[in-house]
Amino acid sequence: MKGAPKALKAGTKVRSIRLVDGDLNIDCRIDMLGAMALKSEFVRKA
């Protein structure tokens, strides 16, 4: 993950997921990184 202080690995759990409009479709919080915007094409439901 570019610009992040730590690597975001596959299987990392996120909290406070919100769907938003635009290129980055998901706003969320990750425990070790804080607030983040993700693309829905790289995310899957667990």
CHARMM internal coordinates of N, CA and C (Angstrom, degrees):
IC EDIT
DIST 1 N 1 CA 1.4338
DIST 1 CA 1 C 1.5288
ANGL 1 N 1 CA 1 C 109.17
DIST 1 C 2 N 1.2966
ANGL 1 CA 1 C 2 N 117.69
DIHE 1 N 1 CA 1 C 2 N 125.15
DIST 2 N 2 CA 1.4647
ANGL 1 C 2 N 2 CA 121.61
DIHE 1 CA 1 C 2 N 2 CA -175.49
DIST 2 CA 2 C 1.5237
ANGL 2 N 2 CA 2 C 111.71
DIHE 1 C 2 N 2 CA 2 C -72.79
DIST 2 C 3 N 1.3161
ANGL 2 CA 2 C 3 N 116.37
DIHE 2 N 2 CA 2 C 3 N 136.99
DIST 3 N 3 CA 1.4505
ANGL 2 C 3 N 3 CA 121.58
DIHE 2 CA 2 C 3 N 3 CA 173.29
DIST 3 CA 3 C 1.5132
ANGL 3 N 3 CA 3 C 116.09
DIHE 2 C 3 N 3 CA 3 C 78.68
DIST 3 C 4 N 1.2950
ANGL 3 CA 3 C 4 N 118.57
DIHE 3 N 3 CA 3 C 4 N -1.19
DIST 4 N 4 CA 1.4585
ANGL 3 C 4 N 4 CA 121.64
DIHE 3 CA 3 C 4 N 4 CA -179.10
DIST 4 CA 4 C 1.5234
ANGL 4 N 4 CA 4 C 109.65
DIHE 3 C 4 N 4 CA 4 C -88.45
DIST 4 C 5 N 1.3345
ANGL 4 CA 4 C 5 N 117.10
DIHE 4 N 4 CA 4 C 5 N 145.69
DIST 5 N 5 CA 1.4629
ANGL 4 C 5 N 5 CA 119.21
DIHE 4 CA 4 C 5 N 5 CA 179.46
DIST 5 CA 5 C 1.5334
ANGL 5 N 5 CA 5 C 113.08
DIHE 4 C 5 N 5 CA 5 C -68.94
DIST 5 C 6 N 1.3195
ANGL 5 CA 5 C 6 N 116.81
DIHE 5 N 5 CA 5 C 6 N -25.94
DIST 6 N 6 CA 1.4594
ANGL 5 C 6 N 6 CA 122.11
DIHE 5 CA 5 C 6 N 6 CA 177.20
DIST 6 CA 6 C 1.5203
ANGL 6 N 6 CA 6 C 108.68
DIHE 5 C 6 N 6 CA 6 C -130.60
DIST 6 C 7 N 1.3212
ANGL 6 CA 6 C 7 N 116.56
DIHE 6 N 6 CA 6 C 7 N 158.44
DIST 7 N 7 CA 1.4639
ANGL 6 C 7 N 7 CA 120.83
DIHE 6 CA 6 C 7 N 7 CA 179.14
DIST 7 CA 7 C 1.5288
ANGL 7 N 7 CA 7 C 109.81
DIHE 6 C 7 N 7 CA 7 C -74.99
DIST 7 C 8 N 1.3068
ANGL 7 CA 7 C 8 N 116.12
DIHE 7 N 7 CA 7 C 8 N 139.79
DIST 8 N 8 CA 1.4562
ANGL 7 C 8 N 8 CA 122.38
DIHE 7 CA 7 C 8 N 8 CA 175.59
DIST 8 CA 8 C 1.5214
ANGL 8 N 8 CA 8 C 106.88
DIHE 7 C 8 N 8 CA 8 C -97.30
DIST 8 C 9 N 1.3263
ANGL 8 CA 8 C 9 N 117.24
DIHE 8 N 8 CA 8 C 9 N 113.23
DIST 9 N 9 CA 1.4572
ANGL 8 C 9 N 9 CA 121.62
DIHE 8 CA 8 C 9 N 9 CA -174.38
DIST 9 CA 9 C 1.5226
ANGL 9 N 9 CA 9 C 111.35
DIHE 8 C 9 N 9 CA 9 C -96.03
DIST 9 C 10 N 1.3051
ANGL 9 CA 9 C 10 N 115.64
DIHE 9 N 9 CA 9 C 10 N 160.09
DIST 10 N 10 CA 1.4600
ANGL 9 C 10 N 10 CA 121.10
DIHE 9 CA 9 C 10 N 10 CA 175.93
DIST 10 CA 10 C 1.5187
ANGL 10 N 10 CA 10 C 108.62
DIHE 9 C 10 N 10 CA 10 C -61.41
DIST 10 C 11 N 1.3230
ANGL 10 CA 10 C 11 N 116.56
DIHE 10 N 10 CA 10 C 11 N 136.88
DIST 11 N 11 CA 1.4524
ANGL 10 C 11 N 11 CA 121.23
DIHE 10 CA 10 C 11 N 11 CA 179.50
DIST 11 CA 11 C 1.5174
ANGL 11 N 11 CA 11 C 113.82
DIHE 10 C 11 N 11 CA 11 C 94.35
DIST 11 C 12 N 1.3399
ANGL 11 CA 11 C 12 N 118.25
DIHE 11 N 11 CA 11 C 12 N 0.19
DIST 12 N 12 CA 1.4556
ANGL 11 C 12 N 12 CA 121.71
DIHE 11 CA 11 C 12 N 12 CA 177.73
DIST 12 CA 12 C 1.5185
ANGL 12 N 12 CA 12 C 109.50
DIHE 11 C 12 N 12 CA 12 C -68.11
DIST 12 C 13 N 1.3232
ANGL 12 CA 12 C 13 N 117.12
DIHE 12 N 12 CA 12 C 13 N 130.70
DIST 13 N 13 CA 1.4577
ANGL 12 C 13 N 13 CA 121.47
DIHE 12 CA 12 C 13 N 13 CA -178.84
DIST 13 CA 13 C 1.5201
ANGL 13 N 13 CA 13 C 110.21
DIHE 12 C 13 N 13 CA 13 C -88.23
DIST 13 C 14 N 1.3262
ANGL 13 CA 13 C 14 N 115.82
DIHE 13 N 13 CA 13 C 14 N 141.78
DIST 14 N 14 CA 1.4601
ANGL 13 C 14 N 14 CA 121.70
DIHE 13 CA 13 C 14 N 14 CA 179.39
DIST 14 CA 14 C 1.5245
ANGL 14 N 14 CA 14 C 109.29
DIHE 13 C 14 N 14 CA 14 C -119.64
DIST 14 C 15 N 1.3369
ANGL 14 CA 14 C 15 N 115.60
DIHE 14 N 14 CA 14 C 15 N 158.00
DIST 15 N 15 CA 1.4627
ANGL 14 C 15 N 15 CA 121.57
DIHE 14 CA 14 C 15 N 15 CA 179.17
DIST 15 CA 15 C 1.5220
ANGL 15 N 15 CA 15 C 109.13
DIHE 14 C 15 N 15 CA 15 C -125.63
DIST 15 C 16 N 1.3278
ANGL 15 CA 15 C 16 N 115.89
DIHE 15 N 15 CA 15 C 16 N 168.52
DIST 16 N 16 CA 1.4698
ANGL 15 C 16 N 16 CA 122.91
DIHE 15 CA 15 C 16 N 16 CA 175.68
DIST 16 CA 16 C 1.5194
ANGL 16 N 16 CA 16 C 111.48
DIHE 15 C 16 N 16 CA 16 C 52.40
DIST 16 C 17 N 1.3086
ANGL 16 CA 16 C 17 N 116.80
DIHE 16 N 16 CA 16 C 17 N 54.75
DIST 17 N 17 CA 1.4634
ANGL 16 C 17 N 17 CA 122.20
DIHE 16 CA 16 C 17 N 17 CA -177.10
DIST 17 CA 17 C 1.5317
ANGL 17 N 17 CA 17 C 109.75
DIHE 16 C 17 N 17 CA 17 C -80.60
DIST 17 C 18 N 1.3397
ANGL 17 CA 17 C 18 N 116.21
DIHE 17 N 17 CA 17 C 18 N 129.86
DIST 18 N 18 CA 1.4619
ANGL 17 C 18 N 18 CA 122.57
DIHE 17 CA 17 C 18 N 18 CA 175.68
DIST 18 CA 18 C 1.5171
ANGL 18 N 18 CA 18 C 108.95
DIHE 17 C 18 N 18 CA 18 C -132.07
DIST 18 C 19 N 1.3164
ANGL 18 CA 18 C 19 N 116.62
DIHE 18 N 18 CA 18 C 19 N 136.87
DIST 19 N 19 CA 1.4599
ANGL 18 C 19 N 19 CA 121.11
DIHE 18 CA 18 C 19 N 19 CA 175.31
DIST 19 CA 19 C 1.5205
ANGL 19 N 19 CA 19 C 108.79
DIHE 18 C 19 N 19 CA 19 C -87.97
DIST 19 C 20 N 1.3299
ANGL 19 CA 19 C 20 N 117.39
DIHE 19 N 19 CA 19 C 20 N 134.82
DIST 20 N 20 CA 1.4651
ANGL 19 C 20 N 20 CA 122.67
DIHE 19 CA 19 C 20 N 20 CA -179.31
DIST 20 CA 20 C 1.5233
ANGL 20 N 20 CA 20 C 109.36
DIHE 19 C 20 N 20 CA 20 C -133.76
DIST 20 C 21 N 1.3262
ANGL 20 CA 20 C 21 N 116.26
DIHE 20 N 20 CA 20 C 21 N 163.16
DIST 21 N 21 CA 1.4629
ANGL 20 C 21 N 21 CA 121.71
DIHE 20 CA 20 C 21 N 21 CA 176.66
DIST 21 CA 21 C 1.5225
ANGL 21 N 21 CA 21 C 109.61
DIHE 20 C 21 N 21 CA 21 C -82.61
DIST 21 C 22 N 1.3139
ANGL 21 CA 21 C 22 N 115.90
DIHE 21 N 21 CA 21 C 22 N 157.47
DIST 22 N 22 CA 1.4608
ANGL 21 C 22 N 22 CA 120.43
DIHE 21 CA 21 C 22 N 22 CA 175.72
DIST 22 CA 22 C 1.5178
ANGL 22 N 22 CA 22 C 112.06
DIHE 21 C 22 N 22 CA 22 C 114.49
DIST 22 C 23 N 1.3191
ANGL 22 CA 22 C 23 N 115.66
DIHE 22 N 22 CA 22 C 23 N -173.02
DIST 23 N 23 CA 1.4627
ANGL 22 C 23 N 23 CA 122.37
DIHE 22 CA 22 C 23 N 23 CA -177.04
DIST 23 CA 23 C 1.5232
ANGL 23 N 23 CA 23 C 111.74
DIHE 22 C 23 N 23 CA 23 C -67.17
DIST 23 C 24 N 1.3235
ANGL 23 CA 23 C 24 N 117.47
DIHE 23 N 23 CA 23 C 24 N -43.11
DIST 24 N 24 CA 1.4657
ANGL 23 C 24 N 24 CA 121.65
DIHE 23 CA 23 C 24 N 24 CA 175.99
DIST 24 CA 24 C 1.5270
ANGL 24 N 24 CA 24 C 106.09
DIHE 23 C 24 N 24 CA 24 C -94.08
DIST 24 C 25 N 1.3186
ANGL 24 CA 24 C 25 N 117.22
DIHE 24 N 24 CA 24 C 25 N 111.57
DIST 25 N 25 CA 1.4601
ANGL 24 C 25 N 25 CA 122.08
DIHE 24 CA 24 C 25 N 25 CA -166.32
DIST 25 CA 25 C 1.5203
ANGL 25 N 25 CA 25 C 115.28
DIHE 24 C 25 N 25 CA 25 C -89.09
DIST 25 C 26 N 1.3201
ANGL 25 CA 25 C 26 N 119.50
DIHE 25 N 25 CA 25 C 26 N -14.30
DIST 26 N 26 CA 1.4563
ANGL 25 C 26 N 26 CA 121.78
DIHE 25 CA 25 C 26 N 26 CA -172.90
DIST 26 CA 26 C 1.5246
ANGL 26 N 26 CA 26 C 109.85
DIHE 25 C 26 N 26 CA 26 C -130.13
DIST 26 C 27 N 1.3395
ANGL 26 CA 26 C 27 N 116.78
DIHE 26 N 26 CA 26 C 27 N 127.08
DIST 27 N 27 CA 1.4625
ANGL 26 C 27 N 27 CA 122.28
DIHE 26 CA 26 C 27 N 27 CA 170.01
DIST 27 CA 27 C 1.5127
ANGL 27 N 27 CA 27 C 107.59
DIHE 26 C 27 N 27 CA 27 C -102.83
DIST 27 C 28 N 1.3259
ANGL 27 CA 27 C 28 N 117.86
DIHE 27 N 27 CA 27 C 28 N 137.84
DIST 28 N 28 CA 1.4570
ANGL 27 C 28 N 28 CA 120.78
DIHE 27 CA 27 C 28 N 28 CA -176.81
DIST 28 CA 28 C 1.5200
ANGL 28 N 28 CA 28 C 110.66
DIHE 27 C 28 N 28 CA 28 C -156.98
DIST 28 C 29 N 1.3257
ANGL 28 CA 28 C 29 N 116.02
DIHE 28 N 28 CA 28 C 29 N 175.62
DIST 29 N 29 CA 1.4581
ANGL 28 C 29 N 29 CA 122.83
DIHE 28 CA 28 C 29 N 29 CA 173.36
DIST 29 CA 29 C 1.5208
ANGL 29 N 29 CA 29 C 108.42
DIHE 28 C 29 N 29 CA 29 C -120.94
DIST 29 C 30 N 1.3276
ANGL 29 CA 29 C 30 N 115.21
DIHE 29 N 29 CA 29 C 30 N 135.70
DIST 30 N 30 CA 1.4556
ANGL 29 C 30 N 30 CA 121.67
DIHE 29 CA 29 C 30 N 30 CA 176.37
DIST 30 CA 30 C 1.5262
ANGL 30 N 30 CA 30 C 106.31
DIHE 29 C 30 N 30 CA 30 C -117.90
DIST 30 C 31 N 1.3337
ANGL 30 CA 30 C 31 N 117.39
DIHE 30 N 30 CA 30 C 31 N 131.19
DIST 31 N 31 CA 1.4558
ANGL 30 C 31 N 31 CA 122.17
DIHE 30 CA 30 C 31 N 31 CA -172.37
DIST 31 CA 31 C 1.5181
ANGL 31 N 31 CA 31 C 113.60
DIHE 30 C 31 N 31 CA 31 C -51.83
DIST 31 C 32 N 1.3065
ANGL 31 CA 31 C 32 N 118.68
DIHE 31 N 31 CA 31 C 32 N -48.17
DIST 32 N 32 CA 1.4627
ANGL 31 C 32 N 32 CA 120.22
DIHE 31 CA 31 C 32 N 32 CA -174.69
DIST 32 CA 32 C 1.5269
ANGL 32 N 32 CA 32 C 113.60
DIHE 31 C 32 N 32 CA 32 C -85.01
DIST 32 C 33 N 1.3448
ANGL 32 CA 32 C 33 N 118.71
DIHE 32 N 32 CA 32 C 33 N -14.37
DIST 33 N 33 CA 1.4595
ANGL 32 C 33 N 33 CA 121.16
DIHE 32 CA 32 C 33 N 33 CA -175.21
DIST 33 CA 33 C 1.5225
ANGL 33 N 33 CA 33 C 114.68
DIHE 32 C 33 N 33 CA 33 C -116.09
DIST 33 C 34 N 1.3230
ANGL 33 CA 33 C 34 N 118.95
DIHE 33 N 33 CA 33 C 34 N -26.04
DIST 34 N 34 CA 1.4589
ANGL 33 C 34 N 34 CA 121.77
DIHE 33 CA 33 C 34 N 34 CA -177.28
DIST 34 CA 34 C 1.5175
ANGL 34 N 34 CA 34 C 111.78
DIHE 33 C 34 N 34 CA 34 C 96.88
DIST 34 C 35 N 1.3339
ANGL 34 CA 34 C 35 N 117.01
DIHE 34 N 34 CA 34 C 35 N -152.80
DIST 35 N 35 CA 1.4595
ANGL 34 C 35 N 35 CA 122.42
DIHE 34 CA 34 C 35 N 35 CA -177.45
DIST 35 CA 35 C 1.5230
ANGL 35 N 35 CA 35 C 110.38
DIHE 34 C 35 N 35 CA 35 C -70.03
DIST 35 C 36 N 1.3255
ANGL 35 CA 35 C 36 N 115.28
DIHE 35 N 35 CA 35 C 36 N 143.42
DIST 36 N 36 CA 1.4496
ANGL 35 C 36 N 36 CA 119.53
DIHE 35 CA 35 C 36 N 36 CA -175.11
DIST 36 CA 36 C 1.5315
ANGL 36 N 36 CA 36 C 109.64
DIHE 35 C 36 N 36 CA 36 C -155.29
DIST 36 C 37 N 1.3235
ANGL 36 CA 36 C 37 N 117.04
DIHE 36 N 36 CA 36 C 37 N 153.11
DIST 37 N 37 CA 1.4580
ANGL 36 C 37 N 37 CA 123.48
DIHE 36 CA 36 C 37 N 37 CA 173.55
DIST 37 CA 37 C 1.5299
ANGL 37 N 37 CA 37 C 107.71
DIHE 36 C 37 N 37 CA 37 C -113.07
DIST 37 C 38 N 1.3274
ANGL 37 CA 37 C 38 N 116.07
DIHE 37 N 37 CA 37 C 38 N 132.34
DIST 38 N 38 CA 1.4689
ANGL 37 C 38 N 38 CA 121.14
DIHE 37 CA 37 C 38 N 38 CA -177.31
DIST 38 CA 38 C 1.5176
ANGL 38 N 38 CA 38 C 110.73
DIHE 37 C 38 N 38 CA 38 C -122.86
DIST 38 C 39 N 1.3190
ANGL 38 CA 38 C 39 N 116.13
DIHE 38 N 38 CA 38 C 39 N 154.97
DIST 39 N 39 CA 1.4564
ANGL 38 C 39 N 39 CA 121.11
DIHE 38 CA 38 C 39 N 39 CA 173.13
DIST 39 CA 39 C 1.5215
ANGL 39 N 39 CA 39 C 108.58
DIHE 38 C 39 N 39 CA 39 C -89.21
DIST 39 C 40 N 1.3145
ANGL 39 CA 39 C 40 N 115.87
DIHE 39 N 39 CA 39 C 40 N 135.31
DIST 40 N 40 CA 1.4561
ANGL 39 C 40 N 40 CA 120.54
DIHE 39 CA 39 C 40 N 40 CA -175.56
DIST 40 CA 40 C 1.5253
ANGL 40 N 40 CA 40 C 112.36
DIHE 39 C 40 N 40 CA 40 C -67.53
DIST 40 C 41 N 1.3209
ANGL 40 CA 40 C 41 N 118.93
DIHE 40 N 40 CA 40 C 41 N -22.70
DIST 41 N 41 CA 1.4589
ANGL 40 C 41 N 41 CA 120.62
DIHE 40 CA 40 C 41 N 41 CA -178.55
DIST 41 CA 41 C 1.5355
ANGL 41 N 41 CA 41 C 112.52
DIHE 40 C 41 N 41 CA 41 C -68.45
DIST 41 C 42 N 1.3399
ANGL 41 CA 41 C 42 N 117.92
DIHE 41 N 41 CA 41 C 42 N -19.10
DIST 42 N 42 CA 1.4635
ANGL 41 C 42 N 42 CA 121.52
DIHE 41 CA 41 C 42 N 42 CA -179.08
DIST 42 CA 42 C 1.5319
ANGL 42 N 42 CA 42 C 112.64
DIHE 41 C 42 N 42 CA 42 C -103.88
DIST 42 C 43 N 1.3238
ANGL 42 CA 42 C 43 N 117.85
DIHE 42 N 42 CA 42 C 43 N 5.68
DIST 43 N 43 CA 1.4665
ANGL 42 C 43 N 43 CA 122.11
DIHE 42 CA 42 C 43 N 43 CA -175.39
DIST 43 CA 43 C 1.5174
ANGL 43 N 43 CA 43 C 108.88
DIHE 42 C 43 N 43 CA 43 C -115.41
DIST 43 C 44 N 1.3155
ANGL 43 CA 43 C 44 N 115.92
DIHE 43 N 43 CA 43 C 44 N 141.53
DIST 44 N 44 CA 1.4591
ANGL 43 C 44 N 44 CA 118.91
DIHE 43 CA 43 C 44 N 44 CA 174.55
DIST 44 CA 44 C 1.5217
ANGL 44 N 44 CA 44 C 109.73
DIHE 43 C 44 N 44 CA 44 C -132.30
DIST 44 C 45 N 1.3130
ANGL 44 CA 44 C 45 N 115.42
DIHE 44 N 44 CA 44 C 45 N 153.11
DIST 45 N 45 CA 1.4526
ANGL 44 C 45 N 45 CA 121.29
DIHE 44 CA 44 C 45 N 45 CA -179.24
DIST 45 CA 45 C 1.5190
ANGL 45 N 45 CA 45 C 108.82
DIHE 44 C 45 N 45 CA 45 C -77.34
DIST 45 C 46 N 1.3202
ANGL 45 CA 45 C 46 N 117.02
DIHE 45 N 45 CA 45 C 46 N 134.36
DIST 46 N 46 CA 1.4620
ANGL 45 C 46 N 46 CA 121.45
DIHE 45 CA 45 C 46 N 46 CA -179.50
DIST 46 CA 46 C 1.5070
ANGL 46 N 46 CA 46 C 111.65
DIHE 45 C 46 N 46 CA 46 C -87.58
END
COOR INIT
IC SEED 1 N 1 CA 1 C
IC BUILD
